């Protein structure tokens, strides 16, 4: 998905599955903690439905709404963590697994922990 989109512009947009069937409306957008890039959207799947989390990276924003390249059944089966709360690393991992997405690279370990800036390794 385009990363220069204002996440607020996604809220309220219709969401469609890979076959063009409407699955709901974008309720919330979640940003990556490290980069601030929109990463997940919570899609309200009906009037009394629940929120299904969908990945934004393989999705496409077009005029009529957000097109998510997954089957409706898979999307509706996605974990629901409730909206308005921060996604924990464990919850994100569940979502990556649910959609069979490649896991994001882990940040490199901080080898400089405990050293003062400007000190050499000597």
Protein Blocks (a to p, Z undefined) as FASTA:
>chain_A
ZZkbcfklmgopacddfkopafbdcfbdcddfklopafbdcddebjklccddddfklpcc
dfklccdfbdfklmmmpccebehiacdfklmmmmmmmnopacdddddddfkgoiaehiaf
ZZ
